[in-house]
Amino acid sequence: MKLVVPDLISNSYFPAVAACELGYFSAAGLDVSLELLFPVNEAYRALREGRVDFVGGSAHSALAAFPEWAGVKLLCAQAQGMYWFLVMRTDLNAHRGDLSCVKGRSIGAAPWVEMGLRRILSASGIDLQRDEVRIAPVPGANNAGVNFGVNAAKALEEGRIDGFWANGMAAEVAVRGGVGTLVLDVRRGDGPQGCFDYTFSSLAATQRLVDERPEIAAAAVRAIVATQEALKAEPELAAKVGRKLFPAAQAELIAELIRRDLPFYDARIRSTSVAAMNQFARDMGVLQGNASYKYEEIVAVHAQLGGTE
């Protein structure tokens, strides 16, 4: 079976990546290989077309290939909460939580990922057109084999963008390198009310797989849970994975990033999170239906471990 993630040198989808590399999928009885497929809408398109079996990506982005949630199921959360960071160039003298720094600036953000930033800015009184905020993919990000976050940090250093909305690895590289200032970290309390639940990192499969092979869906969830628990018990396992897959510089950072993320490692998909995500998707115009979508229409309920809230 094949699992794809839209960004590999990252902490965003690390539980799924580590489940492959540390053998937890194998322990659950699944033979799963890992590939990078960017951007996330292309990853979900590959799922729809049957070219892959699992996507580890942002949950709301499944709507890119499965309108109105038809044909896809979210199996579990890799972690809770929206997990991207807004980082601006150091010479702009931006301050934590002050979103006025984006006015007149160019922000690099991946397709579908950018929706989270657009909604946050709108909820904070920033009008993209009036305030001349340009949000677009980082130049070169669509090249095969490019990891978006690493590319974004490099583009910031080179002055090709004024800021980026990207993963924790990109933020850490830019801040440690002295080229970026952290402005927004949603998971840790920044941003307008409710933005934490705009989306989350999930593991998804097709409705067909869940219906025809429910044991596979359940095994995949067990693998993610086992990986989360292993990383909680021994965060340094992340460095082992990093040394296999990442360049040396990022491999040295991943264990610390995972240690910070551990409080959010909970595989349950909460009904409140689904409701908030659906409202976000409607606000962004990618979900047309009303609020009547049932939790079980979106989440593979029988694959969930530990219940829901």
Contacts in CASP RR format, 6 or more apart in sequence:
PFRMAT RR
TARGET T0000
AUTHOR 0000-0000-0000
METHOD contacts of the structure
MODEL  1
MKLVVPDLISNSYFPAVAACELGYFSAAGLDVSLELLFPVNEAYRALREG
RVDFVGGSAHSALAAFPEWAGVKLLCAQAQGMYWFLVMRTDLNAHRGDLS
CVKGRSIGAAPWVEMGLRRILSASGIDLQRDEVRIAPVPGANNAGVNFGV
NAAKALEEGRIDGFWANGMAAEVAVRGGVGTLVLDVRRGDGPQGCFDYTF
SSLAATQRLVDERPEIAAAAVRAIVATQEALKAEPELAAKVGRKLFPAAQ
AELIAELIRRDLPFYDARIRSTSVAAMNQFARDMGVLQGNASYKYEEIVA
VHAQLGGTE
1 30 0 8 1.000
1 31 0 8 1.000
1 32 0 8 1.000
1 33 0 8 1.000
1 53 0 8 1.000
1 54 0 8 1.000
1 216 0 8 1.000
2 32 0 8 1.000
2 33 0 8 1.000
2 35 0 8 1.000
2 51 0 8 1.000
2 52 0 8 1.000
2 53 0 8 1.000
2 54 0 8 1.000
3 16 0 8 1.000
3 20 0 8 1.000
3 25 0 8 1.000
3 32 0 8 1.000
3 33 0 8 1.000
3 34 0 8 1.000
3 35 0 8 1.000
3 52 0 8 1.000
3 53 0 8 1.000
3 54 0 8 1.000
3 55 0 8 1.000
3 56 0 8 1.000
4 34 0 8 1.000
4 35 0 8 1.000
4 36 0 8 1.000
4 37 0 8 1.000
4 43 0 8 1.000
4 46 0 8 1.000
4 47 0 8 1.000
4 52 0 8 1.000
4 54 0 8 1.000
4 55 0 8 1.000
4 56 0 8 1.000
5 12 0 8 1.000
5 13 0 8 1.000
5 16 0 8 1.000
5 17 0 8 1.000
5 34 0 8 1.000
5 35 0 8 1.000
5 36 0 8 1.000
5 37 0 8 1.000
5 43 0 8 1.000
5 55 0 8 1.000
5 56 0 8 1.000
5 57 0 8 1.000
6 13 0 8 1.000
6 36 0 8 1.000
6 37 0 8 1.000
6 38 0 8 1.000
6 39 0 8 1.000
6 40 0 8 1.000
6 42 0 8 1.000
6 43 0 8 1.000
6 56 0 8 1.000
6 57 0 8 1.000
6 110 0 8 1.000
6 148 0 8 1.000
7 13 0 8 1.000
7 36 0 8 1.000
7 38 0 8 1.000
7 110 0 8 1.000
7 147 0 8 1.000
7 148 0 8 1.000
7 149 0 8 1.000
7 167 0 8 1.000
8 17 0 8 1.000
8 36 0 8 1.000
8 147 0 8 1.000
8 245 0 8 1.000
8 246 0 8 1.000
9 147 0 8 1.000
9 149 0 8 1.000
9 150 0 8 1.000
9 169 0 8 1.000
9 245 0 8 1.000
9 246 0 8 1.000
9 247 0 8 1.000
9 250 0 8 1.000
10 147 0 8 1.000
10 149 0 8 1.000
10 167 0 8 1.000
10 168 0 8 1.000
10 169 0 8 1.000
10 170 0 8 1.000
11 83 0 8 1.000
11 167 0 8 1.000
11 168 0 8 1.000
11 169 0 8 1.000
11 254 0 8 1.000
11 257 0 8 1.000
11 258 0 8 1.000
11 261 0 8 1.000
12 57 0 8 1.000
12 78 0 8 1.000
12 83 0 8 1.000
12 84 0 8 1.000
12 167 0 8 1.000
12 168 0 8 1.000
12 201 0 8 1.000
13 56 0 8 1.000
13 57 0 8 1.000
13 78 0 8 1.000
13 201 0 8 1.000
14 78 0 8 1.000
14 231 0 8 1.000
14 238 0 8 1.000
14 241 0 8 1.000
14 254 0 8 1.000
14 258 0 8 1.000
14 261 0 8 1.000
15 78 0 8 1.000
15 79 0 8 1.000
15 201 0 8 1.000
15 224 0 8 1.000
15 227 0 8 1.000
15 228 0 8 1.000
15 231 0 8 1.000
15 265 0 8 1.000
16 34 0 8 1.000
16 54 0 8 1.000
16 56 0 8 1.000
16 78 0 8 1.000
16 203 0 8 1.000
16 224 0 8 1.000
16 227 0 8 1.000
17 34 0 8 1.000
17 241 0 8 1.000
17 245 0 8 1.000
18 24 0 8 1.000
18 227 0 8 1.000
18 230 0 8 1.000
18 231 0 8 1.000
18 237 0 8 1.000
18 238 0 8 1.000
18 241 0 8 1.000
19 25 0 8 1.000
19 32 0 8 1.000
19 223 0 8 1.000
19 224 0 8 1.000
19 226 0 8 1.000
19 227 0 8 1.000
20 32 0 8 1.000
20 33 0 8 1.000
20 34 0 8 1.000
21 34 0 8 1.000
21 240 0 8 1.000
21 241 0 8 1.000
21 244 0 8 1.000
21 245 0 8 1.000
22 227 0 8 1.000
22 230 0 8 1.000
22 237 0 8 1.000
22 240 0 8 1.000
22 241 0 8 1.000
24 223 0 8 1.000
24 224 0 8 1.000
24 226 0 8 1.000
24 227 0 8 1.000
24 230 0 8 1.000
25 31 0 8 1.000
25 32 0 8 1.000
25 219 0 8 1.000
25 220 0 8 1.000
25 223 0 8 1.000
26 32 0 8 1.000
27 223 0 8 1.000
27 226 0 8 1.000
28 219 0 8 1.000
28 220 0 8 1.000
28 222 0 8 1.000
28 223 0 8 1.000
28 226 0 8 1.000
29 219 0 8 1.000
30 216 0 8 1.000
30 219 0 8 1.000
30 220 0 8 1.000
30 223 0 8 1.000
32 53 0 8 1.000
32 54 0 8 1.000
32 220 0 8 1.000
32 223 0 8 1.000
35 52 0 8 1.000
36 145 0 8 1.000
36 147 0 8 1.000
37 43 0 8 1.000
37 46 0 8 1.000
37 52 0 8 1.000
38 110 0 8 1.000
38 141 0 8 1.000
38 142 0 8 1.000
38 145 0 8 1.000
38 146 0 8 1.000
38 147 0 8 1.000
38 148 0 8 1.000
39 110 0 8 1.000
39 111 0 8 1.000
39 112 0 8 1.000
39 113 0 8 1.000
39 137 0 8 1.000
39 141 0 8 1.000
39 142 0 8 1.000
39 148 0 8 1.000
40 55 0 8 1.000
40 57 0 8 1.000
40 58 0 8 1.000
40 61 0 8 1.000
40 64 0 8 1.000
40 110 0 8 1.000
40 111 0 8 1.000
40 112 0 8 1.000
40 113 0 8 1.000
41 61 0 8 1.000
41 64 0 8 1.000
41 65 0 8 1.000
41 111 0 8 1.000
41 112 0 8 1.000
43 52 0 8 1.000
43 55 0 8 1.000
43 56 0 8 1.000
43 57 0 8 1.000
44 55 0 8 1.000
44 61 0 8 1.000
44 62 0 8 1.000
44 64 0 8 1.000
44 65 0 8 1.000
44 66 0 8 1.000
44 72 0 8 1.000
44 204 0 8 1.000
45 64 0 8 1.000
45 65 0 8 1.000
46 52 0 8 1.000
46 55 0 8 1.000
47 53 0 8 1.000
47 54 0 8 1.000
47 55 0 8 1.000
47 65 0 8 1.000
47 72 0 8 1.000
47 204 0 8 1.000
47 205 0 8 1.000
47 206 0 8 1.000
48 65 0 8 1.000
48 66 0 8 1.000
48 71 0 8 1.000
48 72 0 8 1.000
48 206 0 8 1.000
50 206 0 8 1.000
53 205 0 8 1.000
53 209 0 8 1.000
54 75 0 8 1.000
54 203 0 8 1.000
54 204 0 8 1.000
54 205 0 8 1.000
54 220 0 8 1.000
55 62 0 8 1.000
55 203 0 8 1.000
55 204 0 8 1.000
55 205 0 8 1.000
56 78 0 8 1.000
56 201 0 8 1.000
56 202 0 8 1.000
56 203 0 8 1.000
56 204 0 8 1.000
57 78 0 8 1.000
57 201 0 8 1.000
57 202 0 8 1.000
57 203 0 8 1.000
57 204 0 8 1.000
58 112 0 8 1.000
58 113 0 8 1.000
58 199 0 8 1.000
58 200 0 8 1.000
58 201 0 8 1.000
58 202 0 8 1.000
59 74 0 8 1.000
59 77 0 8 1.000
59 199 0 8 1.000
59 200 0 8 1.000
59 201 0 8 1.000
59 202 0 8 1.000
59 204 0 8 1.000
59 277 0 8 1.000
60 112 0 8 1.000
60 115 0 8 1.000
60 198 0 8 1.000
60 199 0 8 1.000
60 277 0 8 1.000
60 280 0 8 1.000
60 281 0 8 1.000
60 286 0 8 1.000
61 112 0 8 1.000
61 113 0 8 1.000
61 199 0 8 1.000
62 69 0 8 1.000
62 72 0 8 1.000
62 74 0 8 1.000
62 202 0 8 1.000
62 204 0 8 1.000
63 69 0 8 1.000
63 281 0 8 1.000
63 286 0 8 1.000
63 287 0 8 1.000
64 112 0 8 1.000
64 286 0 8 1.000
65 72 0 8 1.000
66 72 0 8 1.000
67 288 0 8 1.000
68 287 0 8 1.000
68 288 0 8 1.000
68 289 0 8 1.000
69 287 0 8 1.000
69 293 0 8 1.000
69 297 0 8 1.000
69 298 0 8 1.000
70 207 0 8 1.000
71 206 0 8 1.000
71 207 0 8 1.000
71 208 0 8 1.000
72 204 0 8 1.000
72 205 0 8 1.000
72 206 0 8 1.000
72 207 0 8 1.000
73 204 0 8 1.000
73 205 0 8 1.000
73 206 0 8 1.000
73 207 0 8 1.000
73 209 0 8 1.000
73 210 0 8 1.000
73 217 0 8 1.000
73 298 0 8 1.000
73 299 0 8 1.000
73 300 0 8 1.000
73 303 0 8 1.000
74 202 0 8 1.000
74 203 0 8 1.000
74 204 0 8 1.000
74 269 0 8 1.000
74 298 0 8 1.000
74 299 0 8 1.000
74 300 0 8 1.000
75 202 0 8 1.000
75 203 0 8 1.000
75 204 0 8 1.000
75 205 0 8 1.000
75 210 0 8 1.000
75 217 0 8 1.000
75 220 0 8 1.000
75 221 0 8 1.000
75 224 0 8 1.000
75 300 0 8 1.000
75 303 0 8 1.000
76 202 0 8 1.000
76 203 0 8 1.000
76 220 0 8 1.000
76 221 0 8 1.000
76 224 0 8 1.000
76 225 0 8 1.000
76 267 0 8 1.000
76 268 0 8 1.000
76 269 0 8 1.000
76 303 0 8 1.000
76 304 0 8 1.000
76 305 0 8 1.000
77 200 0 8 1.000
77 201 0 8 1.000
77 202 0 8 1.000
77 203 0 8 1.000
77 266 0 8 1.000
77 267 0 8 1.000
77 268 0 8 1.000
77 269 0 8 1.000
77 273 0 8 1.000
78 200 0 8 1.000
78 201 0 8 1.000
78 202 0 8 1.000
78 203 0 8 1.000
78 224 0 8 1.000
78 228 0 8 1.000
78 267 0 8 1.000
79 200 0 8 1.000
79 201 0 8 1.000
79 261 0 8 1.000
79 264 0 8 1.000
79 265 0 8 1.000
79 266 0 8 1.000
80 200 0 8 1.000
80 264 0 8 1.000
80 266 0 8 1.000
80 270 0 8 1.000
80 273 0 8 1.000
81 186 0 8 1.000
81 187 0 8 1.000
81 196 0 8 1.000
81 197 0 8 1.000
81 199 0 8 1.000
81 200 0 8 1.000
81 201 0 8 1.000
81 264 0 8 1.000
81 273 0 8 1.000
82 116 0 8 1.000
82 186 0 8 1.000
82 187 0 8 1.000
82 195 0 8 1.000
82 196 0 8 1.000
82 197 0 8 1.000
82 198 0 8 1.000
82 199 0 8 1.000
82 200 0 8 1.000
83 167 0 8 1.000
83 168 0 8 1.000
83 186 0 8 1.000
83 187 0 8 1.000
83 200 0 8 1.000
83 201 0 8 1.000
83 261 0 8 1.000
83 264 0 8 1.000
84 113 0 8 1.000
84 116 0 8 1.000
84 117 0 8 1.000
84 165 0 8 1.000
84 166 0 8 1.000
84 167 0 8 1.000
84 168 0 8 1.000
84 186 0 8 1.000
85 165 0 8 1.000
85 166 0 8 1.000
85 167 0 8 1.000
85 168 0 8 1.000
85 170 0 8 1.000
85 171 0 8 1.000
85 182 0 8 1.000
85 184 0 8 1.000
85 185 0 8 1.000
85 186 0 8 1.000
86 99 0 8 1.000
86 102 0 8 1.000
86 107 0 8 1.000
86 117 0 8 1.000
86 163 0 8 1.000
86 164 0 8 1.000
86 165 0 8 1.000
86 182 0 8 1.000
86 183 0 8 1.000
86 184 0 8 1.000
87 156 0 8 1.000
87 163 0 8 1.000
87 164 0 8 1.000
87 166 0 8 1.000
87 170 0 8 1.000
87 171 0 8 1.000
87 174 0 8 1.000
87 175 0 8 1.000
87 180 0 8 1.000
87 181 0 8 1.000
87 182 0 8 1.000
87 183 0 8 1.000
88 94 0 8 1.000
88 101 0 8 1.000
88 102 0 8 1.000
88 105 0 8 1.000
88 162 0 8 1.000
88 163 0 8 1.000
88 180 0 8 1.000
88 181 0 8 1.000
88 183 0 8 1.000
89 156 0 8 1.000
89 159 0 8 1.000
89 162 0 8 1.000
89 163 0 8 1.000
89 179 0 8 1.000
89 180 0 8 1.000
89 181 0 8 1.000
90 178 0 8 1.000
90 179 0 8 1.000
90 180 0 8 1.000
90 181 0 8 1.000
92 101 0 8 1.000
92 105 0 8 1.000
92 162 0 8 1.000
92 181 0 8 1.000
93 181 0 8 1.000
94 101 0 8 1.000
94 181 0 8 1.000
94 183 0 8 1.000
95 101 0 8 1.000
95 181 0 8 1.000
95 183 0 8 1.000
96 181 0 8 1.000
96 182 0 8 1.000
96 183 0 8 1.000
96 184 0 8 1.000
96 190 0 8 1.000
97 183 0 8 1.000
97 184 0 8 1.000
97 190 0 8 1.000
97 191 0 8 1.000
98 183 0 8 1.000
99 120 0 8 1.000
99 121 0 8 1.000
99 124 0 8 1.000
99 126 0 8 1.000
99 183 0 8 1.000
99 184 0 8 1.000
99 191 0 8 1.000
100 126 0 8 1.000
101 183 0 8 1.000
102 121 0 8 1.000
102 126 0 8 1.000
102 131 0 8 1.000
102 133 0 8 1.000
103 126 0 8 1.000
103 131 0 8 1.000
103 132 0 8 1.000
103 133 0 8 1.000
104 131 0 8 1.000
104 132 0 8 1.000
104 133 0 8 1.000
104 134 0 8 1.000
104 162 0 8 1.000
105 133 0 8 1.000
105 134 0 8 1.000
105 162 0 8 1.000
105 163 0 8 1.000
106 134 0 8 1.000
106 135 0 8 1.000
106 136 0 8 1.000
106 161 0 8 1.000
106 162 0 8 1.000
106 163 0 8 1.000
107 117 0 8 1.000
107 133 0 8 1.000
107 134 0 8 1.000
107 135 0 8 1.000
107 136 0 8 1.000
107 161 0 8 1.000
107 162 0 8 1.000
107 163 0 8 1.000
107 164 0 8 1.000
107 165 0 8 1.000
108 114 0 8 1.000
108 135 0 8 1.000
108 136 0 8 1.000
108 137 0 8 1.000
108 138 0 8 1.000
108 152 0 8 1.000
108 155 0 8 1.000
108 161 0 8 1.000
108 163 0 8 1.000
108 164 0 8 1.000
108 165 0 8 1.000
108 166 0 8 1.000
109 117 0 8 1.000
109 135 0 8 1.000
109 136 0 8 1.000
109 137 0 8 1.000
109 164 0 8 1.000
109 165 0 8 1.000
109 166 0 8 1.000
110 137 0 8 1.000
110 138 0 8 1.000
110 141 0 8 1.000
110 148 0 8 1.000
110 166 0 8 1.000
111 137 0 8 1.000
113 148 0 8 1.000
113 165 0 8 1.000
113 166 0 8 1.000
114 135 0 8 1.000
114 136 0 8 1.000
114 165 0 8 1.000
115 198 0 8 1.000
115 280 0 8 1.000
115 284 0 8 1.000
115 286 0 8 1.000
116 165 0 8 1.000
116 195 0 8 1.000
116 198 0 8 1.000
116 199 0 8 1.000
116 280 0 8 1.000
116 284 0 8 1.000
117 135 0 8 1.000
117 165 0 8 1.000
118 128 0 8 1.000
118 135 0 8 1.000
118 284 0 8 1.000
119 195 0 8 1.000
119 198 0 8 1.000
119 280 0 8 1.000
119 283 0 8 1.000
119 284 0 8 1.000
120 184 0 8 1.000
120 186 0 8 1.000
120 191 0 8 1.000
120 192 0 8 1.000
120 195 0 8 1.000
120 198 0 8 1.000
121 128 0 8 1.000
121 133 0 8 1.000
122 128 0 8 1.000
123 192 0 8 1.000
123 195 0 8 1.000
124 191 0 8 1.000
124 192 0 8 1.000
126 133 0 8 1.000
128 135 0 8 1.000
135 165 0 8 1.000
138 148 0 8 1.000
138 151 0 8 1.000
138 152 0 8 1.000
138 155 0 8 1.000
138 160 0 8 1.000
138 161 0 8 1.000
138 164 0 8 1.000
139 155 0 8 1.000
139 160 0 8 1.000
140 146 0 8 1.000
140 151 0 8 1.000
141 148 0 8 1.000
141 151 0 8 1.000
141 152 0 8 1.000
148 166 0 8 1.000
148 167 0 8 1.000
148 170 0 8 1.000
149 164 0 8 1.000
149 166 0 8 1.000
149 167 0 8 1.000
149 169 0 8 1.000
149 170 0 8 1.000
150 169 0 8 1.000
150 170 0 8 1.000
150 173 0 8 1.000
150 247 0 8 1.000
150 250 0 8 1.000
152 161 0 8 1.000
152 164 0 8 1.000
152 166 0 8 1.000
152 170 0 8 1.000
153 164 0 8 1.000
153 166 0 8 1.000
153 169 0 8 1.000
153 170 0 8 1.000
153 171 0 8 1.000
153 173 0 8 1.000
153 174 0 8 1.000
153 179 0 8 1.000
155 161 0 8 1.000
155 164 0 8 1.000
156 162 0 8 1.000
156 163 0 8 1.000
156 164 0 8 1.000
156 174 0 8 1.000
156 179 0 8 1.000
156 180 0 8 1.000
157 174 0 8 1.000
157 177 0 8 1.000
157 179 0 8 1.000
163 180 0 8 1.000
164 170 0 8 1.000
164 174 0 8 1.000
168 257 0 8 1.000
169 250 0 8 1.000
169 253 0 8 1.000
169 254 0 8 1.000
169 257 0 8 1.000
171 182 0 8 1.000
171 185 0 8 1.000
172 253 0 8 1.000
172 256 0 8 1.000
172 257 0 8 1.000
173 249 0 8 1.000
173 250 0 8 1.000
173 253 0 8 1.000
174 180 0 8 1.000
175 181 0 8 1.000
175 182 0 8 1.000
176 253 0 8 1.000
183 190 0 8 1.000
184 190 0 8 1.000
184 191 0 8 1.000
186 195 0 8 1.000
186 196 0 8 1.000
186 198 0 8 1.000
187 196 0 8 1.000
187 261 0 8 1.000
187 264 0 8 1.000
189 196 0 8 1.000
194 276 0 8 1.000
197 272 0 8 1.000
197 273 0 8 1.000
197 276 0 8 1.000
197 277 0 8 1.000
197 280 0 8 1.000
198 276 0 8 1.000
198 277 0 8 1.000
198 280 0 8 1.000
199 277 0 8 1.000
199 280 0 8 1.000
200 269 0 8 1.000
200 273 0 8 1.000
200 277 0 8 1.000
202 269 0 8 1.000
203 220 0 8 1.000
203 221 0 8 1.000
203 224 0 8 1.000
205 216 0 8 1.000
205 217 0 8 1.000
205 220 0 8 1.000
205 300 0 8 1.000
209 216 0 8 1.000
209 217 0 8 1.000
210 217 0 8 1.000
210 300 0 8 1.000
210 303 0 8 1.000
214 300 0 8 1.000
214 302 0 8 1.000
214 303 0 8 1.000
217 300 0 8 1.000
217 302 0 8 1.000
217 303 0 8 1.000
218 302 0 8 1.000
218 303 0 8 1.000
220 303 0 8 1.000
221 267 0 8 1.000
221 300 0 8 1.000
221 303 0 8 1.000
221 304 0 8 1.000
221 305 0 8 1.000
222 305 0 8 1.000
224 267 0 8 1.000
225 267 0 8 1.000
225 305 0 8 1.000
228 265 0 8 1.000
228 266 0 8 1.000
228 267 0 8 1.000
230 237 0 8 1.000
231 237 0 8 1.000
231 238 0 8 1.000
231 258 0 8 1.000
231 262 0 8 1.000
231 265 0 8 1.000
232 262 0 8 1.000
232 265 0 8 1.000
235 255 0 8 1.000
235 258 0 8 1.000
235 259 0 8 1.000
235 262 0 8 1.000
236 255 0 8 1.000
238 254 0 8 1.000
238 255 0 8 1.000
238 257 0 8 1.000
238 258 0 8 1.000
238 259 0 8 1.000
239 251 0 8 1.000
239 252 0 8 1.000
239 254 0 8 1.000
239 255 0 8 1.000
241 254 0 8 1.000
242 250 0 8 1.000
242 251 0 8 1.000
242 254 0 8 1.000
243 251 0 8 1.000
245 251 0 8 1.000
246 254 0 8 1.000
267 304 0 8 1.000
267 305 0 8 1.000
268 304 0 8 1.000
268 305 0 8 1.000
268 306 0 8 1.000
268 307 0 8 1.000
268 308 0 8 1.000
268 309 0 8 1.000
269 299 0 8 1.000
269 304 0 8 1.000
269 308 0 8 1.000
270 308 0 8 1.000
270 309 0 8 1.000
271 295 0 8 1.000
271 308 0 8 1.000
271 309 0 8 1.000
272 309 0 8 1.000
274 295 0 8 1.000
274 298 0 8 1.000
274 299 0 8 1.000
275 291 0 8 1.000
278 287 0 8 1.000
278 291 0 8 1.000
278 293 0 8 1.000
278 298 0 8 1.000
279 291 0 8 1.000
281 287 0 8 1.000
282 288 0 8 1.000
282 289 0 8 1.000
295 301 0 8 1.000
295 308 0 8 1.000
299 308 0 8 1.000
301 308 0 8 1.000
END
